[in-house]
Structures are given as C-alpha cells and as structure tokens.
Amino acid sequence: MSTLYPWQLTNWEYLSTRQAQQRLPQALLLTGAAGFGQLQFAKAFAKQLITQNNSEQEYLFDKGNHPDYFLLEPEADSTVIKIDQVRELQNKLTQTAHNGYRVAIIYPAHCLNSAASNALLKLVEEPNANIVLFFISSAPHILPVTLLSRCQKMVFCLTDDRQQALTWLAAHLADKKLDKPIEYFLSLAEDAPLTALEMIDSEAQLARQALLTDFINLLHQRENPVKLAEKWAKQNLDTVLKMLLQFLWQISRFKSSAYDVEIDFNHAILEQIHSQLAFYQLFAIVDKIYMLRAMKSKVNTINSQALLEDLFIMMVKKYE
C-alpha cells in the first residue's frame, strides 16, 4: 500500500474490501473540500489495481509510463477538459489491459465541458469490469446530474475529530516556528489538513493579510473598488475568491451568533461590520462569488479584473 494520509484510511479499506470481493464500482466520485489529498488517494489506488505489487509494473507506473493508467485534466492552455481529450481516452480504454485493470482519473471533474461530460456519460453507462474511473471534484454540484447519479460518491473529510489532523500537522511542522497555534491554520483551512499546511507558508499568510486589510477598507469605503480589482487581478483568481468567501462566512457566523473562534477578524471589527451589513446583502455577495467560481471552471479565458471590479463594486453599493 502506498503511503496514505491518516484521514484516508477508512476510504482505502472500504475500496480494498470491494476490490477483494470483485465488486469495485466502475465510476467513483471522490469529493469533499480541496486539501484532503483526493488526487493522491486516487493515484495510489490506481497503482494498487494496475500493478498488483509487481515491481516492474510499479516502476512503469511511478515513471508515468504505464499503458493502463490515464490522467485526464485540462491542457496547459485551457481551464476545461474538452471532448477531444475524452474521445482519445475512450479509444485507449477499449484496448486490452496489460495487467488486469485500466484506470482513468478525471481531475478536476467539474472542469469537463458539456460535450466532454456527455461523452464520458456514455462510457459510464456501458460498464466494463476491467475499467475504473475516478472523478475528483471539490465542486460536484457543477457536474451534470446524469453523470453524478452513475457515480458512487466517496467523501473525504475528518470523520472522527480534528485531533487526527492536528497530530499529523504537528509532526510535519516540528521544525517550523509558528506565530500562531496549529488550530488556527486548520480552522482557516476549514479542517482540510493539506490546505492548512500550505497556509502556513509565509508568503501565503502575507497575501491573506493584505487581502483582509483591503477587504475591510473596501467595506468601509476607504478603497477604490476599480483600483483594488486591478491589484488583485494579478493574483490567482480562485485563491482570491476562496479567501473572500472565508472572510464572508466568518462574518455570517458572527451575525448568527455562531462565531466560536477569532480567525481573521477581531471582535471590534466584526461588531462594526455587523451593524452595517444586512444578512441579505452578505449572502448576495456570497452567491455572486459562487457564481464567479462556477463560471471560471467552465470557460477557457476569463477577465479576472472585470469580474473582481463587479464584485468589489457590489460590496461598496451595499451601503447605499
């Protein structure tokens, strides 16, 4: 068995049992928030299925040259998975497996365009005992219902308690000097351990603090939304939108009296925002961000600056 993260063991044991019973589903949807290692899990299980502990087969797999393993993802110049890529995969999967199973990983599955989703649906509707498809998505709601209904869903999360992830993080951060407790970073990452590990990076923290400062200034109309959009359009759009969502959900928890830990905002700032921002305004902004993230996953090119301008102007208008 390849090295697994501790929070993946239950899912691994379940699939291994299904494999031993020869009842392995052909189509699996690995979901849950990003930061739980779903792609690594799928690759490790694909390796087990295909190589069957044969050292020569494992060597080929580790080098990325195994003829029975396929990774379907957006091409370098695109943000979507296209139908031509799916057709090529279909042709390869129809060939005879060299060592039992043929495995394809579709990542991220929500980047499939409509034509590609329909083409894959045909493949899923015609089961082949020797083919296993792993669809990986942290946004399964974007996938067509017809495709979702034919996949067995496997959720990745902290099933027991947070201590499992905290212990793992502590072991991997033993040589780092942290200015905040590990619990802070795990809360910030919405309990996703790998995301928490990334957030501990000093540059990531500086970027987050800079966005937080700009966000608060924008809410208090001390920043120009157009200039701010120009500044943050230079960063990864999905990262910026995700951080903004986290800020907004913290505000919503405070407004609903469910705020149990201070992550980004201190109490005084939250009180100020609470008195100025109605629930319907807050959730209108949240809905807008979800819409922008869904749009980003479905198009090849996107004008980040224009989208952020629209979003930041919306935040300012809520005071009018």
PLY file of the C-alpha trace (Angstrom):
ply
format ascii 1.0
element vertex 320
property float x
property float y
property float z
element edge 319
property int vertex1
property int vertex2
end_header
0.00 0.00 0.00
1.30 3.44 -0.92
1.72 5.99 1.85
-1.67 7.39 2.81
-2.77 10.28 4.96
-4.42 9.10 8.21
-7.80 10.58 7.30
-7.86 8.47 4.10
-7.57 5.04 5.72
-11.31 4.38 6.12
-11.97 5.06 2.45
-8.96 2.99 1.43
-10.11 -0.01 3.49
-13.61 0.24 2.02
-12.35 0.22 -1.58
-9.83 -2.54 -0.88
-12.65 -4.70 0.51
-14.79 -4.03 -2.56
-11.83 -4.96 -4.75
-11.29 -8.24 -2.87
-14.99 -9.03 -3.32
-14.72 -8.18 -7.03
-17.43 -5.58 -6.50
-15.41 -2.46 -7.26
-17.58 0.33 -8.74
-16.64 1.38 -12.25
-17.23 5.09 -11.57
-16.24 6.72 -8.28
-16.67 10.37 -7.33
-14.04 11.45 -4.81
-15.30 14.66 -3.28
-15.03 16.84 -0.20
-13.13 20.10 0.17
-9.81 20.51 -1.61
-6.93 19.80 0.74
-7.68 16.20 1.71
-5.43 14.60 -0.93
-8.12 13.07 -3.14
-5.84 13.04 -6.21
-3.02 11.34 -4.30
-5.51 8.78 -2.99
-6.81 8.01 -6.49
-3.28 7.61 -7.87
-2.30 5.30 -5.02
-5.35 3.09 -5.52
-4.85 3.09 -9.28
-1.30 1.88 -8.70
-2.54 -0.96 -6.49
-5.16 -2.00 -9.01
-2.92 -1.90 -12.04
0.44 -3.16 -10.78
-0.75 -5.80 -8.29
2.54 -5.41 -6.38
4.63 -6.35 -9.42
7.90 -4.41 -9.14
8.34 -3.93 -12.90
4.76 -2.70 -13.24
5.26 -0.36 -10.25
8.39 1.07 -11.86
6.45 1.88 -15.03
3.64 3.45 -13.03
5.96 5.59 -10.89
7.67 6.86 -14.05
4.29 7.81 -15.51
4.66 5.36 -18.38
2.18 2.62 -17.52
-0.08 1.89 -20.52
-3.10 1.11 -18.33
-3.14 4.40 -16.39
-4.58 7.69 -17.67
-4.91 11.14 -16.12
-7.44 13.38 -17.81
-7.01 17.06 -16.90
-7.19 20.45 -18.64
-4.45 21.00 -21.17
-1.79 23.61 -20.45
-3.54 26.36 -22.43
-7.04 25.63 -21.14
-9.18 25.62 -18.00
-11.59 22.94 -19.25
-11.42 19.28 -20.25
-12.51 19.01 -23.89
-14.38 16.35 -25.82
-11.35 15.53 -27.99
-9.47 14.52 -24.83
-12.36 12.28 -23.78
-12.52 10.64 -27.20
-8.81 9.91 -27.04
-9.28 8.38 -23.59
-12.18 6.24 -24.83
-10.03 4.83 -27.62
-7.28 3.92 -25.17
-9.65 2.33 -22.69
-11.08 0.00 -25.33
-7.69 -1.66 -25.73
-6.87 -4.80 -23.75
-5.37 -4.19 -20.32
-1.79 -5.34 -19.84
-2.24 -6.41 -16.24
-5.92 -6.70 -15.37
-7.33 -3.19 -14.80
-7.30 0.04 -16.77
-7.77 3.16 -14.64
-8.52 6.77 -15.59
-8.57 9.75 -13.24
-10.59 12.80 -14.30
-9.29 15.83 -12.39
-10.87 18.23 -11.66
-14.07 16.62 -12.93
-16.02 19.89 -12.72
-13.75 21.23 -15.49
-15.38 18.91 -18.03
-17.22 20.94 -20.65
-20.76 19.85 -21.62
-19.70 17.81 -24.65
-16.95 16.05 -22.70
-19.38 15.22 -19.85
-21.86 13.71 -22.30
-19.15 11.62 -23.94
-17.98 10.28 -20.56
-21.57 9.54 -19.59
-21.79 7.07 -22.48
-18.68 5.34 -21.17
-20.11 5.09 -17.64
-23.43 3.77 -18.95
-21.66 0.80 -20.56
-19.83 -0.81 -17.60
-16.65 -2.75 -18.17
-15.43 -4.87 -15.27
-11.81 -4.06 -16.04
-12.17 -0.26 -16.21
-12.31 2.06 -13.18
-12.95 5.80 -13.48
-12.12 8.20 -10.65
-13.89 11.55 -10.89
-12.33 14.05 -8.47
-14.15 17.26 -7.65
-14.44 19.69 -4.75
-17.44 21.24 -6.56
-19.63 18.26 -7.56
-22.71 20.49 -7.83
-21.27 21.75 -11.12
-21.33 18.26 -12.66
-24.38 17.11 -14.63
-26.91 15.20 -12.52
-26.92 12.41 -15.12
-23.21 11.82 -14.51
-23.41 12.22 -10.73
-26.19 9.65 -10.49
-23.98 6.99 -12.06
-21.03 7.51 -9.73
-20.55 6.07 -6.26
-19.76 9.02 -4.01
-16.83 8.91 -1.59
-16.44 11.94 0.69
-13.11 12.96 2.18
-13.28 14.79 5.50
-12.22 14.48 9.13
-14.57 11.66 10.09
-13.65 11.36 13.77
-12.27 14.53 15.29
-9.77 17.23 14.44
-7.08 15.71 16.66
-6.09 13.30 13.89
-5.26 16.17 11.57
-3.67 18.27 14.32
-1.32 15.42 15.22
-0.34 14.98 11.57
0.27 18.70 11.12
2.32 18.92 14.31
4.60 16.13 13.08
5.13 17.91 9.75
5.76 21.29 11.37
8.12 20.22 14.13
11.00 22.24 12.63
8.95 25.40 11.95
8.49 28.36 14.24
4.84 29.38 14.11
3.46 32.70 15.30
0.00 31.15 15.78
-1.24 27.75 17.05
-1.81 24.93 14.57
-5.53 25.02 15.41
-5.66 28.49 13.85
-4.39 27.26 10.49
-6.67 24.20 10.48
-9.69 26.40 11.22
-8.58 28.76 8.48
-8.42 25.81 6.07
-11.92 24.62 7.04
-10.40 21.43 8.52
-8.54 20.49 5.30
-5.05 19.47 6.54
-3.13 19.88 3.27
-4.64 23.33 2.74
-3.63 24.22 6.29
-0.07 23.13 5.54
0.01 25.45 2.51
-1.39 28.35 4.51
1.49 28.20 6.96
3.77 29.37 4.15
4.82 32.95 5.00
4.03 34.30 1.53
0.52 32.85 1.66
-0.02 34.47 5.04
1.22 37.85 3.81
-1.11 37.69 0.81
-4.04 36.77 3.04
-3.34 39.62 5.45
-3.04 42.06 2.56
-6.37 40.96 1.10
-8.01 41.11 4.53
-6.81 44.71 5.01
-8.07 45.69 1.56
-11.37 43.89 2.16
-12.03 45.75 5.42
-11.04 49.08 3.87
-13.35 48.38 0.94
-16.29 47.63 3.23
-15.66 50.98 4.94
-15.31 52.72 1.56
-11.67 53.61 2.15
-10.55 51.79 -1.02
-11.45 52.33 -4.68
-13.05 49.08 -5.97
-11.68 49.54 -9.50
-8.09 50.08 -8.36
-8.42 47.21 -5.91
-9.65 44.90 -8.68
-6.65 45.85 -10.82
-4.34 44.97 -7.92
-5.85 41.57 -7.08
-6.45 40.51 -10.69
-2.69 39.84 -10.82
-3.14 37.02 -8.30
-4.74 33.60 -8.76
-8.45 34.39 -9.12
-9.73 31.21 -7.47
-7.44 31.76 -4.46
-8.67 35.34 -4.06
-12.32 34.29 -4.33
-11.83 31.47 -1.83
-10.26 33.83 0.72
-13.08 36.34 0.27
-15.61 33.55 0.84
-13.86 32.61 4.07
-13.97 36.22 5.26
-17.68 36.45 4.48
-18.57 33.16 6.18
-16.79 34.31 9.34
-18.92 37.46 9.28
-22.08 35.40 8.74
-21.23 33.15 11.70
-20.78 36.19 13.90
-24.08 37.69 12.72
-25.88 34.43 13.52
-24.22 34.18 16.98
-22.37 31.03 15.93
-18.91 32.61 15.98
-16.72 30.44 18.20
-13.17 31.36 17.19
-11.49 34.54 16.02
-9.67 33.69 12.82
-9.18 36.76 10.64
-11.25 39.45 12.35
-11.10 40.77 15.88
-14.34 41.29 17.77
-14.40 45.06 17.36
-14.17 44.90 13.56
-16.89 42.25 13.43
-19.16 44.48 15.52
-18.65 47.33 13.03
-19.41 45.13 10.02
-22.40 43.55 11.79
-24.05 46.94 12.28
-23.59 47.93 8.62
-24.17 44.73 6.65
-27.57 43.06 6.46
-27.88 39.28 6.03
-29.48 39.57 2.59
-26.58 41.78 1.41
-24.00 39.38 2.80
-25.49 36.32 1.11
-25.99 38.17 -2.17
-22.22 38.71 -2.23
-21.58 35.07 -1.30
-23.88 33.90 -4.11
-22.03 36.17 -6.52
-18.69 34.62 -5.59
-20.01 31.08 -6.04
-21.34 32.11 -9.45
-17.95 33.54 -10.43
-16.14 30.37 -9.34
-18.56 28.21 -11.34
-18.10 30.46 -14.36
-14.32 30.25 -14.06
-14.43 26.44 -14.15
-16.42 26.40 -17.39
-14.61 28.81 -19.70
-11.21 28.85 -21.35
-10.41 32.51 -20.76
-11.74 34.88 -18.14
-11.26 38.59 -17.43
-10.28 38.47 -13.77
-10.09 42.23 -13.41
-13.60 42.80 -14.80
-15.07 40.10 -12.55
-13.37 41.48 -9.44
-14.45 45.03 -10.32
-18.06 43.85 -10.49
-17.71 42.05 -7.16
-15.96 44.89 -5.32
-18.43 47.50 -6.61
-21.22 45.27 -5.33
-19.60 45.31 -1.87
-19.48 49.11 -1.88
-23.06 49.50 -3.12
-24.46 47.64 -0.15
-24.01 50.79 1.95
-26.14 52.96 -0.33
0 1
1 2
2 3
3 4
4 5
5 6
6 7
7 8
8 9
9 10
10 11
11 12
12 13
13 14
14 15
15 16
16 17
17 18
18 19
19 20
20 21
21 22
22 23
23 24
24 25
25 26
26 27
27 28
28 29
29 30
30 31
31 32
32 33
33 34
34 35
35 36
36 37
37 38
38 39
39 40
40 41
41 42
42 43
43 44
44 45
45 46
46 47
47 48
48 49
49 50
50 51
51 52
52 53
53 54
54 55
55 56
56 57
57 58
58 59
59 60
60 61
61 62
62 63
63 64
64 65
65 66
66 67
67 68
68 69
69 70
70 71
71 72
72 73
73 74
74 75
75 76
76 77
77 78
78 79
79 80
80 81
81 82
82 83
83 84
84 85
85 86
86 87
87 88
88 89
89 90
90 91
91 92
92 93
93 94
94 95
95 96
96 97
97 98
98 99
99 100
100 101
101 102
102 103
103 104
104 105
105 106
106 107
107 108
108 109
109 110
110 111
111 112
112 113
113 114
114 115
115 116
116 117
117 118
118 119
119 120
120 121
121 122
122 123
123 124
124 125
125 126
126 127
127 128
128 129
129 130
130 131
131 132
132 133
133 134
134 135
135 136
136 137
137 138
138 139
139 140
140 141
141 142
142 143
143 144
144 145
145 146
146 147
147 148
148 149
149 150
150 151
151 152
152 153
153 154
154 155
155 156
156 157
157 158
158 159
159 160
160 161
161 162
162 163
163 164
164 165
165 166
166 167
167 168
168 169
169 170
170 171
171 172
172 173
173 174
174 175
175 176
176 177
177 178
178 179
179 180
180 181
181 182
182 183
183 184
184 185
185 186
186 187
187 188
188 189
189 190
190 191
191 192
192 193
193 194
194 195
195 196
196 197
197 198
198 199
199 200
200 201
201 202
202 203
203 204
204 205
205 206
206 207
207 208
208 209
209 210
210 211
211 212
212 213
213 214
214 215
215 216
216 217
217 218
218 219
219 220
220 221
221 222
222 223
223 224
224 225
225 226
226 227
227 228
228 229
229 230
230 231
231 232
232 233
233 234
234 235
235 236
236 237
237 238
238 239
239 240
240 241
241 242
242 243
243 244
244 245
245 246
246 247
247 248
248 249
249 250
250 251
251 252
252 253
253 254
254 255
255 256
256 257
257 258
258 259
259 260
260 261
261 262
262 263
263 264
264 265
265 266
266 267
267 268
268 269
269 270
270 271
271 272
272 273
273 274
274 275
275 276
276 277
277 278
278 279
279 280
280 281
281 282
282 283
283 284
284 285
285 286
286 287
287 288
288 289
289 290
290 291
291 292
292 293
293 294
294 295
295 296
296 297
297 298
298 299
299 300
300 301
301 302
302 303
303 304
304 305
305 306
306 307
307 308
308 309
309 310
310 311
311 312
312 313
313 314
314 315
315 316
316 317
317 318
318 319
